Amino acid sequence: MNLYLQTLGYTANIVAPIFFILFLGYLLRRCRLIDEAFVATGSKLVFVITLPALVFMSIARMDFQAVFNPHQLGYVLVGILLSFGLIWWSAARWIKAPEDLGVFIQGAFRSNYGIIGLAVSFNLFGDAGLAQASLLLALVIPLFNVLSILCLSIPMQRSESMKLSSTLLEILKNPLILAVLAALPMSWFSVPLPEVVAKTGTYFANLTLPLALLTIGASLNLKSLHDTSAQAFWATALKLVILPVVLTCGAWLYGFDGEELAILMVLFGCPTAAASFVMARAMGGNAQLAANIVLTTTLGSVLTLSAGIYLLRLTGMI
């Protein structure tokens, strides 16, 4: 019983602060202490400034040789590509509307790892977990963006959206990619940051998670839950239960354990990225379905991420 209570308390301490801030954002929006303009400005500030600063600082100050794990990166790459292909193959057999198909695929595989994942990884393992998660983020950001463009474009037969040069340009212009490219050489060659840069970067980095979680919470619209369809339900089940269980068990069988296994579980079990709604709307997909998937996966991840961390803790993995 003591082990059970200790494990339950450990899990609550990891997950509760994240979703408390998220729920606070929802309440502040309902109380009109923050509005749509704040959400739009805050989201842009996170994407352009504070999240890149967090990623840059965590990578630039890490021991690259100690954190770099090609087996983990390779497993993530193969796992995402295989799950993406299988989701598309199975979904195409029962979803006929092209504007629904791409949104369903994106909602089922694309994780909000840049916000929820980094927050959980940091709460689990501190700076070491944040550094390892940031390195994985460098892989999944371009991967998620490219795959999302493919699944939203091909069903709609929007060939003009699939120009390789424009796709690559958009990826290279991504502030997170630029932050990773700037930080990797400093980590590789162990270049110390000037004190003024380190302090300024830390100030911006510390803004990231609270501000991002507040804006995500303020964006939630619980009224749309009654419009949730079977497609949103199955996308949520795939994103929060089926894929995390299969890929985490596969990682364990492959030989991962401890911190590596926990961070992989968080990566695969994060809710659908809020950016998927923006991309779906911009590319002619079913925006309502995208919004519902973001909402249901965000709310559901409170339970599923907690359960995943609890089971890893209970079995002695972490």
C-alpha positions in Angstrom: 0.0 0.0 0.0 2.8 2.4 0.8 4.4 1.7 -2.6 1.1 2.4 -4.2 0.6 5.7 -2.4 4.2 6.8 -3.1 3.9 6.0 -6.8 0.6 7.8 -7.0 2.0 10.8 -5.3 5.1 10.8 -7.6 2.8 10.7 -10.7 0.6 13.5 -9.4 3.7 15.7 -8.7 4.8 15.2 -12.3 1.6 15.7 -14.2 -0.6 17.8 -12.0 1.3 21.2 -12.2 1.2 21.0 -16.0 -2.5 20.5 -16.3 -3.3 22.8 -13.5 -1.7 25.7 -15.5 -3.5 24.5 -18.6 -6.9 24.5 -16.7 -6.0 27.9 -15.2 -5.7 29.2 -18.8 -9.2 27.9 -19.5 -10.6 29.6 -16.4 -8.9 32.9 -17.1 -10.4 32.9 -20.6 -13.9 32.1 -19.3 -13.5 34.9 -16.7 -12.3 37.2 -19.5 -9.1 38.1 -17.7 -7.4 37.0 -21.0 -8.9 37.2 -24.4 -8.3 36.0 -28.0 -5.7 38.7 -28.6 -3.7 37.5 -25.7 -3.9 33.9 -26.9 -2.8 34.9 -30.4 0.1 37.1 -29.2 1.1 34.6 -26.5 1.1 31.7 -28.9 3.2 33.6 -31.4 5.6 34.8 -28.7 6.1 31.2 -27.6 6.6 29.9 -31.1 9.0 32.6 -32.3 10.9 33.6 -29.2 10.6 31.7 -25.9 10.3 28.1 -27.1 13.3 28.5 -29.4 15.2 30.0 -26.5 14.3 27.1 -24.3 15.4 24.6 -26.9 18.6 26.5 -27.6 19.6 26.8 -24.0 18.9 23.2 -23.2 20.9 21.9 -26.2 23.7 24.4 -26.0 24.4 23.7 -22.3 24.2 19.9 -22.6 27.0 17.3 -23.0 26.2 16.3 -26.6 28.3 13.1 -26.4 26.5 12.0 -23.3 23.0 12.7 -24.5 23.2 11.8 -28.2 21.6 8.4 -28.7 21.4 7.2 -32.3 19.4 4.1 -31.3 16.8 6.2 -29.6 16.6 8.7 -32.5 16.4 5.8 -35.0 13.6 4.1 -33.1 11.6 7.3 -33.0 12.1 7.9 -36.7 11.1 4.3 -37.7 8.2 4.3 -35.1 6.7 7.5 -36.4 7.0 6.6 -40.1 5.5 3.1 -39.6 2.6 4.4 -37.5 2.0 7.2 -40.0 1.9 4.7 -42.9 -0.4 2.2 -41.0 -2.8 4.9 -39.9 -3.1 6.2 -43.4 -3.6 2.7 -44.9 -6.3 1.8 -42.4 -8.1 5.2 -42.3 -8.3 5.3 -46.1 -10.4 2.2 -46.0 -13.3 3.8 -44.1 -12.9 7.6 -44.3 -14.0 8.6 -47.8 -14.2 12.4 -47.5 -10.7 13.8 -48.4 -11.1 16.8 -46.1 -11.6 14.3 -43.2 -8.9 11.8 -44.1 -5.9 14.0 -43.8 -7.1 15.6 -40.6 -7.7 12.2 -39.0 -4.2 11.0 -40.0 -2.5 14.1 -38.6 -4.6 14.1 -35.4 -3.7 10.5 -34.7 0.1 10.7 -35.1 1.3 14.3 -34.5 2.3 15.0 -30.9 2.4 18.3 -28.9 5.9 17.3 -27.8 7.3 20.9 -28.0 5.1 22.0 -25.0 3.5 19.1 -23.1 6.4 16.7 -23.8 9.2 19.1 -22.7 7.2 20.0 -19.6 6.7 16.4 -18.6 10.3 15.4 -19.4 11.6 18.3 -17.3 9.4 17.4 -14.4 10.5 13.8 -14.6 14.2 14.2 -15.0 15.2 17.8 -14.7 17.7 19.4 -17.0 19.0 16.0 -18.2 15.5 15.0 -19.3 15.0 18.4 -20.9 18.2 18.1 -22.9 17.4 14.6 -24.2 13.8 15.7 -25.0 15.1 18.7 -26.9 17.4 16.5 -29.0 14.4 14.3 -29.9 12.4 17.5 -30.7 15.1 18.4 -33.3 14.1 15.2 -35.1 10.3 15.3 -34.8 9.7 18.9 -35.6 10.6 18.7 -39.3 9.3 15.1 -39.5 5.9 16.0 -38.2 5.7 19.1 -40.5 6.6 17.2 -43.6 4.3 14.2 -42.9 1.4 16.6 -42.0 1.8 18.4 -45.4 1.7 15.1 -47.2 -1.4 13.7 -45.5 -3.3 17.0 -45.8 -2.2 17.6 -49.4 -2.5 14.2 -51.2 -6.1 13.4 -50.3 -7.1 16.9 -51.4 -4.9 16.5 -54.6 -3.4 19.8 -53.9 -0.2 19.3 -55.8 0.8 22.9 -55.6 1.2 22.5 -51.8 3.7 19.8 -52.3 6.5 21.6 -54.0 9.7 20.3 -52.4 11.5 23.6 -52.5 8.8 25.5 -50.7 8.3 22.7 -48.1 12.1 22.7 -47.3 12.1 26.5 -47.1 9.2 26.5 -44.6 11.0 23.8 -42.5 14.3 25.7 -42.5 12.5 28.9 -41.5 11.0 27.3 -38.5 12.3 29.1 -35.4 12.8 25.8 -33.5 14.9 24.4 -36.3 17.0 27.5 -36.4 17.5 27.2 -32.6 18.6 23.6 -32.9 21.0 24.4 -35.7 22.5 27.3 -33.7 22.8 25.2 -30.5 24.2 21.9 -31.8 27.7 23.3 -32.7 28.0 24.9 -29.3 27.1 21.7 -27.6 29.3 19.6 -29.8 32.4 21.8 -29.3 31.5 22.6 -25.6 31.5 26.3 -26.3 30.5 28.2 -23.1 27.8 30.8 -23.4 28.7 34.4 -22.4 27.1 35.2 -19.1 24.8 37.9 -20.5 23.5 35.5 -23.2 23.0 32.7 -20.7 21.0 34.9 -18.3 18.9 36.5 -21.1 18.2 33.1 -22.6 17.3 31.6 -19.3 14.8 34.4 -18.7 13.1 33.8 -22.0 13.2 30.0 -21.6 11.6 30.2 -18.1 8.6 32.0 -19.7 7.9 29.2 -22.2 6.1 26.5 -20.4 3.7 28.6 -18.2 2.9 30.9 -21.1 2.4 28.1 -23.6 0.2 26.1 -21.2 -1.9 29.1 -20.4 -2.5 29.8 -24.1 -3.4 26.1 -24.9 -5.8 26.1 -22.0 -7.4 29.4 -23.1 -7.9 27.9 -26.6 -10.0 25.0 -25.3 -13.7 25.1 -26.2 -15.5 22.5 -24.1 -18.8 23.3 -25.9 -17.5 21.5 -29.0 -17.3 18.2 -27.1 -20.9 17.4 -28.0 -20.0 17.6 -31.7 -17.2 15.0 -31.3 -17.5 12.3 -34.0 -16.5 8.7 -34.3 -13.5 9.9 -36.3 -12.3 12.1 -33.4 -12.9 9.3 -31.0 -10.7 6.8 -32.9 -8.0 9.4 -33.6 -7.9 10.1 -29.8 -7.8 6.4 -29.0 -4.9 5.9 -31.5 -3.0 9.0 -30.2 -3.4 8.4 -26.5 -3.7 4.6 -26.0 -2.9 2.4 -29.0 0.2 4.0 -30.4 1.8 4.8 -27.0 1.2 1.2 -25.7 2.5 -0.5 -28.9 5.5 1.8 -29.4 6.5 1.9 -25.7 6.3 -1.9 -25.4 8.3 -2.2 -28.7 10.9 0.2 -27.2 11.1 -2.0 -24.0 11.5 -5.2 -26.1 14.2 -3.4 -28.2 16.2 -2.8 -25.0 15.3 0.7 -23.8 14.6 1.2 -20.1 14.7 3.9 -17.4 14.9 7.5 -18.5 15.1 6.6 -22.2 12.0 4.5 -22.1 10.0 7.1 -20.1 10.9 9.9 -22.5 9.8 7.7 -25.5 6.5 7.0 -23.7 6.0 10.7 -23.2 6.8 11.4 -26.9 4.4 8.9 -28.2 1.7 9.6 -25.6 1.5 13.4 -25.9 -1.8 14.9 -27.1 -2.2 16.2 -30.6 -0.4 19.4 -31.4 -2.5 22.5 -31.5 -0.7 23.5 -34.7 -2.5 20.7 -36.4 -5.7 22.7 -36.3 -4.1 25.8 -37.9 -2.5 23.7 -40.6 -5.8 21.8 -41.3 -7.8 25.0 -41.6 -5.1 26.6 -43.9 -5.0 23.6 -46.2 -8.7 23.1 -46.6 -9.2 20.2 -44.2 -12.1 19.7 -41.7 -11.2 22.3 -39.1 -13.9 21.3 -36.7 -12.7 17.7 -36.7 -9.1 19.0 -36.1 -10.3 21.1 -33.2 -12.2 18.3 -31.6 -9.2 16.0 -31.8 -6.9 18.6 -30.2 -9.5 19.1 -27.4 -10.2 15.4 -26.7 -6.5 14.4 -26.8 -5.5 17.3 -24.6 -8.1 16.4 -22.0 -7.6 12.7 -22.3 -3.8 12.9 -21.9 -4.4 14.0 -18.3 -5.4 10.4 -17.6 -3.2 8.5 -20.1 0.1 10.3 -19.4 -0.5 9.9 -15.7 -1.3 6.2 -16.1 1.8 5.7 -18.2 4.1 7.4 -15.7 2.4 5.5 -12.9 2.9 2.1 -14.5 6.6 2.9 -15.3 7.1 3.9 -11.7 5.2 1.0 -10.3 7.3 -1.5 -12.4 10.6 0.1 -11.3 11.4 1.5 -14.8 11.9 5.0 -13.4 
